[in-house]
Amino acid sequence: MTTSVRAGVIGLGEIGGGVAVSMARRGRVPSVYDVRPDAAAQLEGVPAQLDSIAAVTRNSDVVLIAVVSADQARDVLVGSDGLLAAARPGLIVVLLSTVSVTELHELAELCRDADVILLDCGVTNGDKAAENGIIAMIGGPDEQVDRARPVLDDFASAIMHCGPVGAGMATKIARNLIQYGCWSVVDEAANLVAAQGVSLNTLLSVMREADSDGKQTLRLLDVRAAGITVPSDYADRVAALANKDLDAAADLGVASGVPTPLARAIKPTMRDVYTGHRA
């Protein structure tokens, strides 16, 4: 399976367009379609788009769907002149859109009914799609993932096969939860320190010195992934220290007039966070 595997891309936004460019640079020029007639015009090496989703489907062995929502993905599959009506048995469809796992399984069922394989592919680093910089989190059977891999290799810098259908999407959702959670905590902490007249560059320097490689931020994930059980007495001690510091953050928020909802919400969970037994 090399460049002879024909690829199609439906949806030419930042991710889909970048994916198409990355594949074209590696010699796997895809068939493409977007609801915007001129979407492919500025994409380096990408040919003019075909006139329908069905046309892309008939010209592809692996079709990548890169639309925004589950509703749009469903329309690609079963809408007027849609993918499933034109698909031959065994076609592989790779969904790059972030949707809920429930929605993903509904879309996968539509594909199964048409004898088409749907792989879920959560992606990150979408702004680097055109430079082969995407990290792809795949869910699906080994055999089908292996069949799609030559196409995935042409736009992804790393491919993580996470498990069965749904596992790739679950991994992407979890990754995003970590990212957005960190951003929210950083916002709360930055507001607190700024209210005390401390430069944000000072806080930034402290964080970089204390955790320059990010290992401290991901320490709990390292422990869980290694299967390490945190002793109950250790969890008690660490949670007590954490609760004291979180109380201090909440008190500082009151004194400074800065809301600290996250500090207050985190406190009751700390012991269970360490033991991994949160309900």
C-alpha positions in Angstrom: 0.0 0.0 0.0 1.9 3.1 -1.2 0.9 6.0 -3.4 -1.5 3.7 -5.3 -4.0 4.1 -2.5 -6.3 6.8 -3.7 -7.3 9.5 -1.1 -10.2 11.9 -0.9 -10.8 14.9 1.4 -14.2 16.3 2.0 -14.1 19.7 3.8 -11.2 22.1 3.0 -11.0 24.3 6.0 -7.8 24.7 8.1 -7.5 21.0 8.9 -8.9 19.5 5.7 -7.2 21.9 3.4 -3.9 21.5 5.3 -4.2 17.7 5.1 -4.8 17.9 1.4 -1.7 20.0 0.9 0.4 17.7 3.0 -0.6 14.7 1.1 -0.1 16.4 -2.3 3.5 17.4 -1.2 4.2 13.7 -0.6 2.9 12.6 -4.0 -0.6 11.4 -3.0 -2.7 14.0 -4.7 -6.2 13.7 -3.3 -9.6 14.2 -4.8 -11.3 17.0 -2.9 -14.7 18.6 -2.3 -16.0 21.5 -0.3 -19.3 23.4 -0.3 -17.3 26.5 -1.2 -16.6 26.2 -4.9 -13.2 28.1 -4.7 -12.0 26.4 -1.5 -9.1 24.5 -3.3 -7.9 27.4 -5.4 -5.2 28.5 -3.0 -4.1 25.1 -1.7 -0.6 24.3 -3.0 -0.5 21.2 -5.2 -4.2 20.4 -4.7 -6.3 20.0 -7.8 -9.6 21.7 -8.6 -12.3 20.2 -6.5 -14.7 17.6 -8.0 -18.4 18.5 -8.4 -19.8 16.4 -5.6 -19.1 14.3 -2.6 -20.1 11.2 -4.6 -17.5 12.0 -7.2 -14.8 12.1 -4.5 -16.1 8.8 -3.1 -15.9 7.0 -6.4 -12.3 8.2 -6.9 -11.0 7.2 -3.5 -10.0 4.2 -1.4 -9.8 6.2 1.8 -12.0 9.3 2.3 -11.2 11.8 5.0 -14.1 13.9 6.3 -13.0 17.2 7.8 -16.1 19.2 8.6 -17.1 21.1 11.7 -19.9 19.2 13.4 -21.6 15.8 13.6 -24.6 17.2 11.7 -22.3 18.2 8.8 -20.6 14.7 8.9 -24.0 13.0 8.8 -25.0 15.2 5.8 -21.8 14.2 4.0 -22.6 10.5 4.6 -26.4 10.4 3.8 -27.3 13.8 2.3 -28.2 14.5 -1.3 -25.5 12.9 -3.5 -23.8 11.7 -0.3 -20.9 9.4 0.3 -22.7 6.2 1.3 -24.9 6.2 -1.8 -21.7 6.2 -3.9 -19.5 4.0 -1.8 -18.4 0.5 -2.7 -18.2 -2.2 0.0 -15.1 -1.9 2.1 -14.4 1.8 1.5 -12.6 3.3 4.5 -13.9 6.7 5.8 -11.8 8.6 8.4 -13.6 11.2 10.4 -11.3 14.0 11.4 -14.0 16.1 13.0 -14.3 16.3 16.8 -17.8 15.0 17.7 -19.2 13.3 20.8 -18.5 9.6 21.2 -22.3 9.0 21.1 -22.5 10.8 17.8 -19.5 9.0 16.5 -21.1 5.6 17.1 -24.3 6.7 15.4 -22.2 7.7 12.3 -20.3 4.4 12.5 -23.6 2.5 12.5 -24.7 4.3 9.3 -21.5 3.3 7.7 -21.8 -0.3 8.8 -25.2 -0.6 7.3 -23.7 0.4 4.0 -20.7 -2.0 4.4 -18.3 0.9 4.8 -15.7 1.2 7.5 -15.6 4.3 9.7 -12.4 5.1 11.6 -12.5 8.0 14.1 -9.4 10.2 14.0 -9.1 12.9 16.6 -6.4 15.4 15.6 -4.4 18.0 17.3 -1.8 20.5 15.9 -4.3 21.3 13.2 -2.6 24.6 12.4 0.4 22.5 11.2 -1.7 20.2 9.0 0.0 21.5 5.8 3.4 20.7 7.2 2.7 17.0 8.0 2.5 18.2 11.7 -0.9 16.7 12.8 -1.0 14.2 15.7 -3.6 11.6 14.8 -5.5 9.6 17.5 -7.2 6.7 15.7 -10.0 4.4 16.7 -10.9 1.3 14.8 -9.9 -2.4 14.0 -6.2 -3.1 13.4 -6.7 -4.3 9.9 -8.6 -1.2 8.7 -6.2 1.1 10.5 -3.3 -0.6 8.7 -5.1 -0.2 5.4 -5.6 3.6 6.0 -2.1 4.1 7.5 -0.3 5.0 4.2 -2.7 7.9 3.8 -2.5 8.9 7.5 1.3 8.9 7.3 1.1 11.5 4.5 -0.3 14.2 6.8 0.4 13.1 10.4 3.7 13.4 12.2 2.5 10.8 14.8 -0.3 8.2 14.6 -1.6 6.8 17.9 -3.9 3.8 17.5 -5.9 4.2 20.7 -8.2 1.1 20.4 -11.6 0.3 18.8 -14.0 2.7 17.2 -14.6 5.6 19.5 -11.2 5.3 21.3 -9.5 7.9 19.1 -12.3 10.4 19.7 -12.3 9.7 23.4 -8.6 10.4 23.5 -8.9 13.7 21.7 -11.7 14.8 24.0 -9.6 13.9 27.0 -6.6 15.7 25.6 -8.8 18.8 25.0 -10.2 18.6 28.6 -6.6 18.8 29.9 -5.8 21.8 27.7 -9.0 23.8 28.4 -8.7 22.9 32.1 -5.2 24.2 32.3 -6.1 27.4 30.5 -8.9 28.0 33.0 -6.7 27.5 35.9 -4.0 29.7 34.4 -6.6 32.4 33.9 -7.7 32.2 37.6 -4.1 32.2 38.9 -3.1 35.1 36.6 -6.0 37.2 37.8 -5.0 36.5 41.4 -1.4 37.4 41.1 -2.1 40.5 39.0 -4.5 41.8 41.6 -1.5 41.7 44.0 0.6 43.8 41.7 2.9 41.0 40.6 4.0 40.9 37.0 2.6 38.1 34.9 6.1 37.7 33.5 7.3 37.0 37.0 4.7 34.2 37.5 5.7 32.9 34.0 9.3 32.8 34.9 8.5 30.9 38.2 6.5 28.3 36.3 9.2 27.8 33.7 11.9 27.4 36.3 9.7 25.0 38.4 8.4 22.9 35.5 10.5 23.7 32.4 9.6 20.5 30.6 6.0 20.2 31.8 6.6 16.9 33.7 5.1 18.3 36.9 1.9 19.2 35.1 1.5 15.7 33.8 2.9 13.9 36.8 -0.5 12.4 37.9 -1.0 11.1 34.4 2.5 9.5 34.5 1.6 7.8 37.8 -1.8 6.5 36.5 -0.3 5.3 33.2 2.4 3.4 35.1 -0.3 1.6 37.2 1.2 3.0 40.4 -1.2 2.9 43.4 -0.8 5.9 45.7 -0.9 4.8 49.3 -3.8 6.1 51.3 -1.7 7.8 54.0 0.4 9.6 51.3 -2.8 10.8 49.6 -4.1 12.1 52.9 -0.9 14.1 53.5 -0.7 15.5 50.0 -4.4 16.3 50.0 -4.1 18.1 53.3 -1.3 20.3 51.9 -3.3 20.9 48.7 -6.4 21.9 50.6 -4.4 24.4 52.8 -3.0 26.0 49.6 -6.4 26.0 47.9 -7.9 27.7 51.0 -5.2 30.3 50.7 -6.0 30.9 47.1 -9.7 31.3 47.9 -8.9 33.7 50.7 -6.6 35.7 48.5 -9.4 35.9 46.0 -11.8 37.3 48.5 -9.2 39.8 49.7 -8.4 40.9 46.1 -12.0 40.8 44.7 -11.0 38.1 42.3 -13.4 35.1 41.8 -11.8 31.8 42.4 -14.4 29.2 41.5 -11.8 26.6 40.3 -9.8 26.7 43.6 -13.1 26.1 45.5 -14.3 23.4 43.1 -11.0 21.5 43.2 -10.6 21.3 46.9 -13.2 18.6 47.7 -11.7 16.4 45.0 -8.0 16.4 46.0 -7.8 13.2 48.0 -9.7 11.2 45.5 -7.6 12.7 42.6 -4.5 11.2 44.2 -6.0 7.8 44.9 -7.9 7.6 41.6 -11.1 6.7 43.3 -13.2 9.8 42.4 -16.8 8.8 41.9 
